[in-house]
Amino acid sequence: MISLIFGLGGQEILIIAFIVLLLFGGKKLPELMKGMGKGIKEFNNAKASIESEVKDSIKDVDKA
């Protein structure tokens, strides 16, 4: 999915992964990924909350 959004190929993703590994090291990488996972989860929860609020508002407008 990321490759579709940013137009990255397999080689570019490997180079980026190698650079991240060099910058953060093998020991900090799992912590970094865990933090990213939590951030993505929070983002998706917020997105779902906003979507449900918008749908509820649309239903209220349709009823009125």
Backbone as ProteinMPNN parsed JSONL, in Angstrom:
{"seq_chain_A": "MISLIFGLGGQEILIIAFIVLLLFGGKKLPELMKGMGKGIKEFNNAKASIESEVKDSIKDVDKA", "coords_chain_A": {"N_chain_A": [[0.824, -1.187, 0.0], [1.898, 1.249, 0.801], [3.752, 1.543, -1.208], [2.137, 2.07, -3.357], [1.098, 4.541, -2.734], [3.287, 6.339, -2.463], [4.799, 5.729, -4.663], [6.942, 3.965, -4.47], [9.365, 1.475, -5.132], [10.493, -1.967, -4.801], [13.287, -1.93, -4.317], [13.727, 0.651, -3.329], [12.277, 0.589, -0.94], [13.735, -1.333, 0.467], [16.188, 0.007, 0.747], [15.422, 2.195, 2.319], [14.583, 0.797, 4.617], [17.04, -0.294, 5.402], [18.484, 2.036, 6.009], [16.959, 3.007, 8.156], [17.419, 0.945, 9.956], [20.159, 1.296, 10.363], [20.166, 3.854, 11.546], [18.579, 3.625, 13.904], [19.276, 1.227, 15.053], [19.365, -2.3, 15.903], [18.275, -2.951, 18.377], [16.543, -0.907, 19.166], [14.683, -0.851, 17.203], [12.366, -2.641, 17.421], [10.957, -1.279, 19.465], [10.443, 1.137, 18.198], [8.755, 0.287, 16.097], [6.631, -0.692, 17.603], [5.695, 1.651, 18.788], [4.92, 3.013, 16.468], [2.876, 1.33, 15.642], [1.02, 1.68, 17.726], [0.423, 4.368, 17.322], [-0.771, 4.299, 14.77], [-2.981, 2.738, 15.37], [-4.367, 4.433, 17.164], [-4.889, 6.542, 15.42], [-6.597, 5.291, 13.555], [-8.73, 4.655, 15.251], [-9.622, 7.234, 15.947], [-10.354, 8.127, 13.419], [-12.466, 6.368, 12.842], [-14.246, 7.149, 14.813], [-14.843, 9.788, 14.063], [-15.995, 9.276, 11.575], [-18.305, 7.87, 12.369], [-19.635, 9.873, 13.794], [-20.158, 11.7, 11.748], [-21.844, 10.151, 10.115], [-23.979, 9.773, 11.9], [-24.826, 12.427, 12.14], [-25.685, 12.913, 9.54], [-27.815, 11.117, 9.396], [-29.501, 12.31, 11.312], [-30.078, 14.736, 10.043], [-31.411, 13.814, 7.792], [-33.707, 12.753, 8.997], [-34.953, 14.996, 9.938]], "CA_chain_A": [[0.0, 0.0, 0.0], [2.782, 2.425, 0.844], [4.385, 1.695, -2.508], [1.168, 2.677, -4.263], [0.895, 5.945, -2.377], [4.479, 7.142, -2.7], [5.464, 5.29, -5.868], [8.201, 3.316, -4.122], [9.54, 0.107, -5.571], [11.106, -2.87, -3.837], [14.647, -1.493, -3.97], [13.648, 1.851, -2.5], [11.824, 0.181, 0.388], [14.872, -2.0, 1.114], [17.173, 1.027, 1.104], [14.867, 2.93, 3.461], [14.639, -0.101, 5.774], [18.446, -0.386, 5.803], [18.843, 3.309, 6.642], [16.286, 3.032, 9.465], [18.159, -0.001, 10.801], [21.421, 1.937, 10.736], [19.925, 4.994, 12.422], [17.997, 3.275, 15.19], [19.881, 0.013, 15.587], [18.499, -3.468, 16.01], [17.609, -3.031, 19.677], [15.488, 0.106, 19.277], [13.732, -1.021, 16.107], [11.058, -3.134, 17.882], [10.277, -0.213, 20.204], [9.971, 2.085, 17.195], [7.619, -0.312, 15.407], [5.531, -0.748, 18.564], [5.17, 3.007, 18.87], [4.214, 3.308, 15.221], [1.635, 0.556, 15.668], [0.089, 2.354, 18.631], [-0.001, 5.601, 16.659], [-1.697, 3.947, 13.694], [-4.213, 2.286, 16.015], [-5.061, 5.626, 17.659], [-5.376, 7.271, 14.248], [-7.755, 4.569, 13.016], [-9.842, 4.83, 16.199], [-10.12, 8.603, 15.778], [-11.017, 8.18, 12.116], [-13.743, 5.668, 12.968], [-15.108, 7.985, 15.646], [-15.291, 10.911, 13.232], [-16.914, 8.743, 10.563], [-19.595, 7.558, 12.992], [-20.284, 11.138, 14.1], [-20.664, 12.261, 10.494], [-22.994, 9.335, 9.704], [-25.085, 10.096, 12.801], [-25.308, 13.759, 11.778], [-26.416, 12.775, 8.274], [-29.094, 10.482, 9.727], [-30.325, 13.303, 11.993], [-30.526, 15.713, 9.055], [-32.397, 13.139, 6.959], [-34.937, 12.59, 9.776], [-35.588, 16.306, 10.151]], "C_chain_A": [[0.865, 1.246, 0.0], [3.428, 2.638, -0.521], [3.43, 2.322, -3.516], [1.008, 4.165, -3.998], [2.09, 6.795, -2.789], [5.248, 6.733, -3.946], [6.811, 4.63, -5.61], [8.208, 1.885, -4.638], [10.21, -0.719, -4.485], [12.482, -2.421, -3.388], [14.621, -0.277, -3.051], [13.224, 1.511, -1.074], [12.956, -0.504, 1.146], [15.922, -0.986, 1.559], [16.69, 1.822, 2.312], [14.927, 2.077, 4.721], [16.071, -0.225, 6.291], [18.894, 0.892, 6.524], [18.215, 3.413, 8.029], [17.017, 2.106, 10.431], [19.481, 0.596, 11.245], [21.214, 3.069, 11.744], [19.477, 4.578, 13.823], [18.612, 2.031, 15.822], [18.866, -1.095, 15.759], [17.723, -3.519, 17.31], [16.448, -2.058, 19.79], [14.412, -0.063, 18.211], [12.391, -1.594, 16.569], [10.266, -2.083, 18.665], [9.691, 0.811, 19.241], [8.731, 1.558, 16.485], [6.397, -0.397, 16.329], [4.882, 0.624, 18.705], [4.401, 3.394, 17.622], [2.879, 2.575, 15.172], [0.587, 1.201, 16.554], [-0.445, 3.636, 17.99], [-1.007, 5.335, 15.554], [-3.033, 3.503, 14.27], [-5.027, 3.475, 16.521], [-5.647, 6.439, 16.509], [-6.624, 6.608, 13.684], [-8.961, 4.686, 13.939], [-10.45, 6.219, 16.068], [-10.875, 8.742, 14.466], [-12.385, 7.518, 12.177], [-14.733, 6.488, 13.786], [-15.676, 9.149, 14.837], [-16.284, 10.433, 12.176], [-18.28, 8.443, 11.164], [-20.34, 8.839, 13.36], [-20.885, 11.768, 12.851], [-21.891, 11.482, 10.031], [-24.203, 9.619, 10.587], [-25.679, 11.451, 12.462], [-26.131, 13.706, 10.493], [-27.77, 12.15, 8.534], [-30.035, 11.472, 10.406], [-30.883, 14.334, 11.008], [-31.596, 15.087, 8.166], [-33.741, 12.977, 7.685], [-35.695, 13.91, 9.919], [-36.156, 16.876, 8.894]], "O_chain_A": [[0.586, 2.197, -0.73], [3.63, 3.776, -0.945], [3.863, 3.028, -4.427], [0.807, 4.952, -4.922], [1.923, 7.853, -3.397], [6.27, 7.346, -4.254], [7.719, 4.723, -6.436], [7.199, 1.181, -4.588], [10.462, -0.229, -3.384], [12.813, -2.52, -2.206], [15.404, -0.19, -2.106], [13.748, 2.076, -0.114], [13.12, -0.278, 2.345], [16.485, -1.119, 2.645], [17.467, 2.091, 3.228], [15.284, 2.579, 5.786], [16.286, -0.257, 7.502], [19.6, 0.827, 7.53], [18.866, 3.858, 8.974], [17.211, 2.451, 11.597], [19.882, 0.418, 12.396], [21.996, 3.221, 12.682], [19.954, 5.128, 14.815], [18.468, 1.819, 17.026], [17.658, -0.857, 15.761], [16.623, -4.071, 17.35], [15.458, -2.363, 20.454], [13.338, 0.529, 18.318], [11.351, -1.084, 16.151], [9.044, -2.007, 18.54], [8.576, 1.294, 19.441], [7.764, 2.295, 16.291], [5.266, -0.198, 15.887], [3.656, 0.737, 18.739], [3.351, 4.031, 17.706], [1.875, 3.126, 14.718], [-0.588, 1.268, 16.193], [-1.631, 3.946, 18.107], [-1.989, 6.065, 15.416], [-4.09, 3.839, 13.736], [-6.242, 3.521, 16.329], [-6.758, 6.96, 16.607], [-7.602, 7.287, 13.37], [-10.092, 4.803, 13.467], [-11.672, 6.361, 16.076], [-11.915, 9.399, 14.408], [-13.355, 8.041, 11.63], [-15.925, 6.514, 13.48], [-16.866, 9.45, 14.929], [-17.287, 11.096, 11.911], [-19.305, 8.726, 10.544], [-21.565, 8.884, 13.246], [-21.991, 12.307, 12.892], [-22.876, 12.082, 9.601], [-25.327, 9.698, 10.092], [-26.899, 11.617, 12.489], [-27.156, 14.378, 10.379], [-28.773, 12.586, 7.97], [-31.232, 11.484, 10.119], [-32.034, 14.752, 11.132], [-32.578, 15.744, 7.82], [-34.796, 13.056, 7.056], [-36.922, 13.929, 10.008], [-36.721, 17.97, 8.913]]}, "name": "protein", "num_of_chains": 1, "seq": "MISLIFGLGGQEILIIAFIVLLLFGGKKLPELMKGMGKGIKEFNNAKASIESEVKDSIKDVDKA"}
